[in-house]
């Protein structure tokens, strides 16, 4: 499932349990669009049990600050509310799948 979050409360609830892939992105970012397509085509179908949480850094800058996002796309893997991996830039699907 892909879910867009716009508040810190939504985000905290979304990452609370299970395995989550968080995608920090922006609508104007070309590499972010490429990464989004990779996630939808190559990651989501292989790992349907993993929720994908999308955070637009322009709509929710406080989350970008909270997680030290300085470059996008930035991807974080959370397992039961704890960050377990992170990637910056367009990332190969195999690397993401291995972290999930």
Wavefront OBJ file of the C-alpha trace (Angstrom):
o trace
v 0.000 0.000 0.000
v 1.239 3.486 -0.878
v 0.208 6.253 1.516
v 0.936 9.979 1.344
v 1.387 11.637 4.736
v 1.307 15.366 5.410
v 1.682 15.642 9.189
v 4.081 14.354 11.807
v 1.209 12.624 13.611
v 0.225 10.749 10.423
v 3.854 9.807 9.874
v 4.377 8.533 13.419
v 1.221 6.413 13.193
v 2.217 5.096 9.749
v 5.662 3.829 10.820
v 4.561 2.433 14.196
v 4.402 -1.271 13.317
v 5.691 -3.602 10.660
v 8.131 -2.811 7.877
v 7.793 0.510 6.066
v 9.651 2.168 3.212
v 9.568 5.967 3.538
v 10.155 8.014 0.386
v 11.072 11.677 0.952
v 10.444 13.398 -2.375
v 9.112 16.532 -4.130
v 6.863 17.050 -7.134
v 9.492 19.134 -8.983
v 12.288 16.551 -8.528
v 13.050 14.448 -11.627
v 15.082 11.779 -9.792
v 12.242 11.523 -7.248
v 9.799 10.708 -10.043
v 12.183 8.040 -11.343
v 12.520 6.569 -7.851
v 8.747 6.591 -7.384
v 8.307 4.633 -10.620
v 10.955 2.116 -9.524
v 9.230 1.636 -6.166
v 5.812 1.160 -7.787
v 7.043 -1.220 -10.499
v 9.859 -3.185 -8.847
v 9.481 -3.022 -5.066
v 5.779 -2.814 -4.211
v 4.765 -5.893 -6.271
v 7.547 -8.023 -4.742
v 6.934 -6.855 -1.160
v 3.177 -6.266 -0.885
v 3.382 -6.604 2.908
v 5.578 -3.473 3.099
v 3.758 -0.148 3.314
v 5.278 2.670 1.279
v 4.994 6.037 2.975
v 5.473 9.084 0.731
v 6.504 12.402 2.306
v 6.538 15.471 0.064
v 9.281 17.625 1.618
v 7.512 20.805 0.454
v 4.270 19.845 2.223
v 5.920 18.520 5.382
v 9.267 20.281 5.874
v 9.330 19.509 9.596
v 9.706 15.782 8.837
v 12.513 16.536 6.397
v 14.300 18.467 9.140
v 13.589 15.755 11.720
v 15.278 13.097 9.565
v 18.083 15.294 8.230
v 16.949 15.225 4.618
v 19.442 17.320 2.665
v 19.074 15.666 -0.722
v 16.130 13.941 -2.370
v 15.043 11.334 -3.093
v 15.875 9.960 0.319
v 14.535 6.562 1.353
v 14.371 5.203 4.884
v 13.413 1.715 6.014
v 11.608 1.400 9.342
v 10.961 -1.844 11.185
v 8.478 -1.556 14.043
v 9.056 2.183 14.330
v 12.859 2.054 14.264
v 14.964 3.147 11.331
v 17.005 0.235 9.999
v 18.393 1.531 6.676
v 18.655 4.647 4.563
v 19.447 5.561 0.957
v 20.006 8.874 -0.843
v 19.459 9.291 -4.567
v 18.029 6.905 -7.099
v 18.565 3.457 -5.613
v 18.582 0.072 -7.321
v 15.539 -2.081 -6.553
v 17.757 -4.964 -5.393
v 19.333 -2.745 -2.711
v 15.908 -1.712 -1.431
v 14.593 -5.259 -1.441
v 17.628 -6.467 0.495
v 17.002 -3.805 3.165
v 13.338 -4.727 3.450
l 1 2 3 4 5 6 7 8 9 10 11 12 13 14 15 16 17 18 19 20 21 22 23 24 25 26 27 28 29 30 31 32 33 34 35 36 37 38 39 40 41 42 43 44 45 46 47 48 49 50 51 52 53 54 55 56 57 58 59 60 61 62 63 64 65 66 67 68 69 70 71 72 73 74 75 76 77 78 79 80 81 82 83 84 85 86 87 88 89 90 91 92 93 94 95 96 97 98 99 100
